[in-house]
Amino acid sequence: MLRKLTVAAFAVLFMTGALHAQNVAYKTVTGEQVKLNVDKMMSKINWSKDFNELKKKAQAEKKMIFWVDIVGDIDGGL
């Protein structure tokens, strides 16, 4: 019974177009453009290297800390 329901559900999804591949146009980005994008993104964030100082500032301003852990070289992928 469960198998019949599963097949029926997939048939409905397939017939309604829910499982069809979407037309997605991928844009090729050069390494230089990636570097410019990364530099722009990194410059707009006020990064802190001292966690204790950051905790004090967050408590004083009653704000949360947004933690980002970046592994590797962010602009070395291309």
C-alpha positions in Angstrom: 0.0 0.0 0.0 2.8 2.4 0.9 4.6 1.6 -2.3 1.5 2.4 -4.3 1.1 5.7 -2.5 4.7 6.6 -3.1 4.4 5.8 -6.8 1.2 7.8 -7.1 2.8 10.8 -5.3 5.8 10.7 -7.7 3.4 10.4 -10.7 1.5 13.5 -9.5 4.7 15.4 -9.0 6.1 14.4 -12.4 2.8 15.2 -14.2 2.5 18.6 -12.6 6.1 19.5 -13.6 7.4 19.7 -10.0 10.2 17.2 -10.8 11.2 18.7 -14.1 14.7 20.2 -14.4 14.6 24.0 -14.3 16.2 26.1 -16.9 19.2 27.5 -15.0 21.7 29.7 -16.8 25.1 29.4 -15.1 27.4 32.4 -15.4 31.1 31.7 -15.6 33.1 34.0 -13.3 36.8 34.7 -13.7 39.2 34.4 -10.8 39.7 38.1 -10.9 36.0 38.7 -10.5 35.9 36.3 -7.6 38.7 38.2 -5.9 36.9 41.5 -6.4 33.7 40.0 -5.0 35.5 38.5 -2.0 37.4 41.8 -1.3 34.1 43.7 -1.5 32.3 41.3 0.9 35.2 41.2 3.4 35.6 45.0 3.5 31.9 45.6 4.4 32.1 43.5 7.6 33.7 44.9 10.7 35.8 41.8 11.6 37.2 41.3 15.1 40.2 39.2 16.0 39.8 39.6 19.8 36.9 37.4 21.0 37.0 38.7 24.5 36.8 42.3 23.4 34.0 41.4 21.0 32.0 39.7 23.8 32.3 42.9 26.0 31.2 45.1 23.1 28.3 42.8 22.3 27.1 42.8 25.9 27.4 46.5 26.2 25.4 47.0 23.0 23.0 44.1 23.8 23.8 42.5 20.5 24.6 38.9 19.5 27.8 37.8 18.0 27.7 36.4 14.5 30.3 33.7 14.2 31.8 32.8 10.8 34.5 30.1 10.6 36.2 30.2 7.3 38.5 27.3 6.5 41.1 27.7 3.9 41.8 30.5 1.5 38.5 32.1 0.6 39.7 33.6 -2.7 42.0 30.8 -3.7 39.3 28.6 -5.3 39.8 29.8 -8.9 
